[in-house]
Amino acid sequence: MDLKSLYTDMLLQESNNKANMRELSSPTFSELGHNPSCGDEITLQIEMDGKTIKDASFTGEGCAISRASTSMMIDLIKGKDIYEAKALTEKFIGMIKKEVEVDDDLIEALGDAVVLENVSNMPARVKCAVLAWHTLSNIIDKNFEK
């Protein structure tokens, strides 16, 4: 299987991942994320246990890239403390902006989300890929000490 096929398969699989596209029964935080350039809009919900992300989900509408990126992010942050999650957002956004080189450490940290690296070559889609990550970063910045 070539990289383009892998990217396409993962994108389709994650963009339709219903396990992450749902309402939480008792979210600790809920934040609207909106991309006015294409209309993607998600509500990210986080359930905390102290400073650990116990569960996360999203609702809303978005393109396949936006939904896949959100789902991958949710899978990645569950069970992490808020500071680990913030570090992951910085790594992912840095990768998409081509500010961080993709190496073994980044691949290990971001897992499947690293397949979205090529979105950085499609400027119109960058905001789609980073929408959820910015939304999570906003939750952290608003509610936790730096």
HUBEL-V982870 format. One record per residue. N is the residue number from 1. RES is the residue in one small letter. OMEGA is omega in whole degrees, 0 to 359 (* if undefined). Layout:
# HUBEL-V982870
<<N & RES & OMEGA> <N & RES & OMEGA>>
This chain:
# HUBEL-V982870
<<1 & m & 180> <2 & d & 184> <3 & l & 180> <4 & k & 178> <5 & s & 178> <6 & l & 179> <7 & y & 182> <8 & t & 180> <9 & d & 180> <10 & m & 180> <11 & l & 179> <12 & l & 180> <13 & q & 183> <14 & e & 181> <15 & s & 179> <16 & n & 182> <17 & n & 183> <18 & k & 180> <19 & a & 181> <20 & n & 181> <21 & m & 185> <22 & r & 174> <23 & e & 171> <24 & l & 181> <25 & s & 180> <26 & s & 180> <27 & p & 174> <28 & t & 180> <29 & f & 176> <30 & s & 185> <31 & e & 176> <32 & l & 173> <33 & g & 184> <34 & h & 175> <35 & n & 184> <36 & p & 182> <37 & s & 180> <38 & c & 178> <39 & g & 177> <40 & d & 179> <41 & e & 179> <42 & i & 168> <43 & t & 179> <44 & l & 179> <45 & q & 181> <46 & i & 172> <47 & e & 184> <48 & m & 168> <49 & d & 189> <50 & g & 178> <51 & k & 179> <52 & t & 178> <53 & i & 182> <54 & k & 180> <55 & d & 178> <56 & a & 178> <57 & s & 176> <58 & f & 171> <59 & t & 177> <60 & g & 183> <61 & e & 177> <62 & g & 178> <63 & c & 181> <64 & a & 180> <65 & i & 180> <66 & s & 181> <67 & r & 180> <68 & a & 180> <69 & s & 179> <70 & t & 181> <71 & s & 178> <72 & m & 179> <73 & m & 180> <74 & i & 178> <75 & d & 184> <76 & l & 187> <77 & i & 180> <78 & k & 180> <79 & g & 180> <80 & k & 173> <81 & d & 189> <82 & i & 181> <83 & y & 173> <84 & e & 179> <85 & a & 178> <86 & k & 179> <87 & a & 178> <88 & l & 178> <89 & t & 180> <90 & e & 179> <91 & k & 182> <92 & f & 180> <93 & i & 176> <94 & g & 178> <95 & m & 182> <96 & i & 179> <97 & k & 181> <98 & k & 177> <99 & e & 181> <100 & v & 179> <101 & e & 177> <102 & v & 178> <103 & d & 183> <104 & d & 180> <105 & d & 180> <106 & l & 178> <107 & i & 178> <108 & e & 182> <109 & a & 187> <110 & l & 178> <111 & g & 183> <112 & d & 182> <113 & a & 180> <114 & v & 178> <115 & v & 179> <116 & l & 180> <117 & e & 184> <118 & n & 175> <119 & v & 180> <120 & s & 178> <121 & n & 179> <122 & m & 187> <123 & p & 181> <124 & a & 183> <125 & r & 181> <126 & v & 181> <127 & k & 177> <128 & c & 184> <129 & a & 186> <130 & v & 184> <131 & l & 182> <132 & a & 182> <133 & w & 175> <134 & h & 180> <135 & t & 176> <136 & l & 179> <137 & s & 177> <138 & n & 178> <139 & i & 182> <140 & i & 181> <141 & d & 182> <142 & k & 192> <143 & n & 183> <144 & f & 177> <145 & e & 179> <146 & k & *>>
